[in-house]
Amino acid sequence: MPPERKGKKKRYYAPALGFLMFAVGVNSSEKDFLEAFNRPAAIFAGYIGQFVVKPLLGYIFGTISMTVLGAGIMLTSCVSGAQLSNYATFLTDPQMAPLSIVMTSFSTATAVFVTPILSLLLIGKRLPVDVKGMVSSILQIVIAPIAAGLLLNRFFPRICNAIRPFLPPLSVFVTALCVGAPLAINIDSVMSSFGVSVLLVVIAFHLSAFIAGYSLTGLIFHTAPDVKGLQRTLSYETGMQSSLLALALANRFFQDPLVGVPPAISRMSLHLLLKLTDDTVDDTATNGKLRETWLIHMDRVE
């Protein structure tokens, strides 16, 4: 594909992710951000999993890959948590869902500073990293849209009720475009044995993060009465991240489109994992109603 066409495609990632973040804000309320603060130790542990354990694993797996793809894996490990982890927690441990929401919200709110710094530390020796540009971009495509959605939901609930039914299909469509574009641009590489190796490295990275989050939580909170549920929750928080944010940053700040391949594969892998988790949960009438309510709230957007 000609470079000028690639450049035009890259311009659409930021507004696309901004729309998804706006949808998250519309389907949230201030209660979601305040409800679970009575467990500060668990919230802090989740934050460490997101921004210490996961980046370390990203650095390890990134160093065994070639420079460009390694940068993509490292960038994926530096971004904030994903709303997918909230839904996975709801499926396995519904009582932990508010705690999961707070963990994800906290990592998202602070990603504006933490992600650029981590990216500089992990990727800076391989590729140039524009820290100020990343801070500005995360403010524009994550923080501002979520804040706008929250304010609209708070002060103009009728407008939110009117647009909310249209958000799920639009979000799915936008997500498909964001994930599909970098894979299509690099289709020859993705479909080769080289692409299979990238897929295996990304999956190994996620599995390692899940296992690390689960194991470390068991060691730290072994006396807690709900330790198993807490282990699963922090495992999801450690292993799932906002791959679309990594994808948007990759396409905005790195010239080589291959940097965007690991975040795109990461996004697809997490959705497949979530589908497997969904299929293992009993679909009783009560649970089905709870799930329907949750999906209306979360709209399956990141």
C-alpha positions as CSV (number, residue, x, y, z in Angstrom):
1,M,0.0,0.0,0.0
2,P,1.4,3.5,-0.9
3,P,2.7,5.4,2.1
4,E,0.3,8.3,1.5
5,R,-2.7,5.9,1.9
6,K,-1.2,4.4,5.0
7,G,-0.9,7.9,6.4
8,K,-4.5,8.7,5.7
9,K,-5.6,5.5,7.5
10,K,-3.5,6.3,10.5
11,R,-5.4,9.6,11.0
12,Y,-8.6,7.8,11.8
13,Y,-7.4,5.7,14.7
14,A,-7.5,8.5,17.2
15,P,-11.1,9.7,16.6
16,A,-12.2,6.0,16.4
17,L,-10.7,5.2,19.8
18,G,-12.1,8.6,21.1
19,F,-15.6,7.4,20.1
20,L,-15.1,4.1,21.9
21,M,-14.0,5.9,25.1
22,F,-16.9,8.3,24.8
23,A,-19.2,5.2,24.7
24,V,-17.5,4.0,27.9
25,G,-18.2,7.3,29.6
26,V,-21.9,7.4,28.5
27,N,-22.4,3.9,30.0
28,S,-20.7,4.7,33.3
29,S,-21.4,6.9,36.3
30,E,-19.4,8.4,39.1
31,K,-20.6,5.5,41.3
32,D,-18.5,3.1,39.2
33,F,-15.4,5.1,40.2
34,L,-16.2,5.3,43.9
35,E,-17.9,2.1,44.8
36,A,-15.0,-0.2,45.6
37,F,-12.5,2.2,47.3
38,N,-13.0,0.3,50.6
39,R,-10.3,-2.2,49.3
40,P,-7.3,0.1,48.7
41,A,-4.8,-2.8,49.1
42,A,-6.5,-4.8,46.3
43,I,-6.7,-1.7,44.1
44,F,-3.0,-1.0,44.6
45,A,-2.1,-4.6,43.8
46,G,-4.1,-4.4,40.6
47,Y,-2.3,-1.2,39.7
48,I,1.1,-2.8,40.3
49,G,0.0,-5.7,38.1
50,Q,-1.0,-3.3,35.3
51,F,2.0,-1.0,35.4
52,V,4.9,-3.0,36.9
53,V,4.3,-6.8,36.3
54,K,2.8,-6.5,32.8
55,P,5.5,-4.0,31.5
56,L,8.3,-6.3,32.8
57,L,6.8,-9.2,31.0
58,G,6.3,-7.1,27.9
59,Y,10.0,-6.1,28.0
60,I,11.0,-9.8,28.3
61,F,8.9,-10.9,25.4
62,G,9.7,-7.8,23.4
63,T,13.4,-8.4,23.6
64,I,13.1,-11.9,22.1
65,S,11.3,-10.4,19.0
66,M,12.7,-8.3,16.2
67,T,13.0,-4.5,17.0
68,V,9.8,-3.3,15.4
69,L,7.5,-6.1,16.6
70,G,9.2,-6.1,20.0
71,A,8.3,-2.4,20.3
72,G,4.7,-3.3,19.5
73,I,4.6,-5.9,22.3
74,M,6.3,-3.5,24.7
75,L,3.8,-0.7,23.8
76,T,0.9,-3.1,24.4
77,S,2.2,-3.9,27.9
78,C,2.5,-0.2,28.8
79,V,-1.1,0.9,28.3
80,S,-4.0,0.9,30.8
81,G,-6.5,-1.8,31.7
82,A,-9.3,-2.9,29.4
83,Q,-13.1,-2.9,30.1
84,L,-13.0,-6.5,28.8
85,S,-11.5,-7.4,32.2
86,N,-14.5,-6.0,33.9
87,Y,-16.8,-8.2,31.9
88,A,-14.6,-11.2,32.4
89,T,-14.7,-10.6,36.2
90,F,-18.5,-10.2,36.1
91,L,-18.8,-13.6,34.4
92,T,-16.7,-15.5,36.9
93,D,-17.1,-13.4,40.1
94,P,-20.0,-10.9,39.9
95,Q,-19.4,-9.5,43.4
96,M,-15.9,-8.4,42.3
97,A,-17.1,-6.5,39.3
98,P,-17.2,-3.0,41.0
99,L,-13.6,-3.6,42.2
100,S,-12.5,-4.5,38.7
101,I,-14.2,-1.3,37.4
102,V,-12.3,0.9,39.9
103,M,-9.0,-0.8,39.0
104,T,-9.5,-0.3,35.3
105,S,-10.7,3.3,35.8
106,F,-7.7,4.2,38.0
107,S,-5.2,2.8,35.5
108,T,-7.0,4.5,32.6
109,A,-7.0,7.9,34.4
110,T,-3.3,7.7,35.2
111,A,-2.2,6.3,31.9
112,V,-1.9,9.8,30.5
113,F,1.4,10.1,32.4
114,V,2.4,6.5,33.1
115,T,2.1,5.0,29.6
116,P,4.4,7.6,27.9
117,I,7.0,7.2,30.7
118,L,7.0,3.4,30.5
119,S,7.1,3.6,26.7
120,L,10.2,5.8,26.9
121,L,11.9,3.4,29.4
122,L,11.1,0.2,27.5
123,I,11.2,1.3,23.8
124,G,13.3,4.5,23.9
125,K,16.5,2.6,23.2
126,R,15.0,0.9,20.2
127,L,12.9,3.6,18.6
128,P,12.3,7.3,19.3
129,V,9.4,7.9,21.7
130,D,7.5,11.3,21.7
131,V,6.6,11.5,25.4
132,K,4.9,14.9,25.2
133,G,3.0,13.8,22.1
134,M,1.8,10.7,23.8
135,V,0.6,12.6,26.9
136,S,-1.4,15.0,24.6
137,S,-2.8,12.1,22.6
138,I,-4.0,10.1,25.6
139,L,-5.6,13.2,27.0
140,Q,-7.4,13.8,23.7
141,I,-8.5,10.2,22.8
142,V,-9.0,8.7,26.3
143,I,-9.5,11.1,29.2
144,A,-11.5,13.9,27.4
145,P,-14.0,11.5,25.6
146,I,-14.6,9.5,28.9
147,A,-15.1,12.8,30.8
148,A,-17.5,14.1,28.1
149,G,-19.5,10.8,28.2
150,L,-19.7,11.0,32.0
151,L,-20.8,14.6,32.0
152,L,-23.4,13.9,29.3
153,N,-24.7,11.0,31.3
154,R,-24.8,13.1,34.5
155,F,-26.5,16.2,33.2
156,F,-28.3,15.1,30.0
157,P,-29.5,11.5,30.8
158,R,-32.3,11.7,28.2
159,I,-29.8,12.3,25.4
160,C,-27.7,9.4,26.7
161,N,-30.8,7.2,26.8
162,A,-31.6,8.1,23.2
163,I,-28.1,7.4,21.8
164,R,-27.2,4.4,24.0
165,P,-29.0,1.7,21.8
166,F,-26.9,2.7,18.8
167,L,-23.5,2.5,20.7
168,P,-23.0,-1.3,20.8
169,P,-23.3,-1.9,17.0
170,L,-21.3,1.2,16.2
171,S,-18.6,0.2,18.8
172,V,-18.3,-3.3,17.3
173,F,-18.0,-1.8,13.8
174,V,-15.4,0.7,14.8
175,T,-13.4,-1.9,16.7
176,A,-13.4,-4.2,13.7
177,L,-12.1,-1.5,11.5
178,C,-9.3,-0.5,14.0
179,V,-8.2,-4.1,14.4
180,G,-8.5,-5.1,10.8
181,A,-6.7,-2.2,9.2
182,P,-3.1,-2.9,10.5
183,L,-3.6,-6.6,9.8
184,A,-4.7,-5.8,6.2
185,I,-1.8,-3.5,5.6
186,N,0.6,-6.2,6.7
187,I,-1.4,-9.2,5.4
188,D,1.6,-10.8,3.8
189,S,3.6,-10.8,7.0
190,V,0.6,-11.8,9.1
191,M,-0.2,-14.8,6.9
192,S,3.4,-16.1,6.8
193,S,5.2,-18.2,9.3
194,F,6.6,-15.0,10.7
195,G,3.0,-13.9,11.5
196,V,2.4,-17.2,13.3
197,S,5.4,-16.6,15.5
198,V,4.2,-13.2,16.4
199,L,0.8,-14.7,17.4
200,L,2.5,-17.2,19.6
201,V,4.6,-14.6,21.3
202,V,1.6,-12.4,22.0
203,I,-0.4,-15.3,23.4
204,A,2.5,-16.3,25.6
205,F,2.8,-12.8,26.8
206,H,-0.9,-12.7,27.8
207,L,-0.8,-16.1,29.4
208,S,2.3,-15.2,31.5
209,A,0.5,-12.0,32.7
210,F,-2.6,-14.0,33.7
211,I,-0.5,-16.5,35.6
212,A,1.7,-13.9,37.3
213,G,-1.4,-11.9,38.4
214,Y,-3.1,-15.0,39.7
215,S,0.0,-16.3,41.6
216,L,1.1,-13.1,43.1
217,T,-2.4,-12.3,44.4
218,G,-2.5,-15.7,46.0
219,L,0.7,-15.0,47.8
220,I,-0.2,-11.5,49.0
221,F,-3.9,-12.1,49.9
222,H,-3.7,-15.7,51.0
223,T,-5.6,-14.9,54.2
224,A,-8.5,-13.1,52.5
225,P,-11.8,-15.0,52.7
226,D,-12.5,-14.3,49.0
227,V,-8.9,-15.0,47.8
228,K,-9.9,-17.1,44.8
229,G,-12.3,-14.5,43.4
230,L,-9.6,-11.8,44.1
231,Q,-7.0,-13.9,42.3
232,R,-9.2,-14.2,39.2
233,T,-10.0,-10.5,39.2
234,L,-6.4,-9.4,39.5
235,S,-5.4,-12.0,36.9
236,Y,-7.8,-10.4,34.4
237,E,-6.5,-6.9,35.3
238,T,-2.9,-8.0,34.8
239,G,-3.4,-9.9,31.6
240,M,-5.9,-7.7,29.8
241,Q,-5.1,-4.2,28.6
242,S,-6.4,-1.5,26.2
243,S,-4.9,-2.9,23.0
244,L,-6.8,-0.4,21.0
245,L,-5.0,2.4,22.8
246,A,-1.7,0.7,22.0
247,L,-2.8,0.4,18.4
248,A,-3.7,4.1,18.2
249,L,-0.4,5.1,19.7
250,A,1.5,2.8,17.4
251,N,-0.1,4.2,14.3
252,R,0.3,7.8,15.5
253,F,3.9,7.8,16.8
254,F,5.7,5.0,15.0
255,Q,6.4,5.1,11.2
256,D,6.6,1.3,10.6
257,P,3.1,-0.2,10.4
258,L,4.4,-3.5,11.8
259,V,4.5,-1.9,15.3
260,G,0.7,-2.0,15.2
261,V,0.5,-5.7,14.5
262,P,1.0,-7.0,18.1
263,P,-1.7,-4.7,19.5
264,A,-4.1,-5.8,16.8
265,I,-3.3,-9.5,17.5
266,S,-3.6,-8.8,21.2
267,R,-7.1,-7.4,20.8
268,M,-8.3,-10.4,18.8
269,S,-6.7,-12.8,21.3
270,L,-8.4,-11.1,24.3
271,H,-11.8,-11.2,22.5
272,L,-11.4,-14.9,21.8
273,L,-10.4,-15.6,25.4
274,L,-13.5,-13.6,26.6
275,K,-15.7,-15.7,24.4
276,L,-14.3,-18.9,25.8
277,T,-14.9,-17.5,29.4
278,D,-18.4,-16.6,28.4
279,D,-19.1,-20.1,27.0
280,T,-18.0,-21.7,30.3
281,V,-20.5,-19.8,32.4
282,D,-23.9,-21.4,33.1
283,D,-26.6,-19.6,31.2
284,T,-29.3,-19.9,33.8
285,A,-32.3,-17.5,33.6
286,T,-31.0,-15.4,36.5
287,N,-27.4,-15.3,35.2
288,G,-28.7,-14.6,31.7
289,K,-30.6,-11.5,33.0
290,L,-27.6,-10.3,34.9
291,R,-25.5,-10.7,31.8
292,E,-28.0,-8.8,29.7
293,T,-27.9,-6.0,32.2
294,W,-24.1,-5.9,32.3
295,L,-23.9,-5.9,28.5
296,I,-26.2,-3.0,28.3
297,H,-24.0,-1.2,30.8
298,M,-20.6,-2.0,29.3
299,D,-21.7,-2.4,25.6
300,R,-18.6,-4.6,25.2
301,V,-16.4,-1.6,24.3
302,E,-12.9,-1.0,25.4
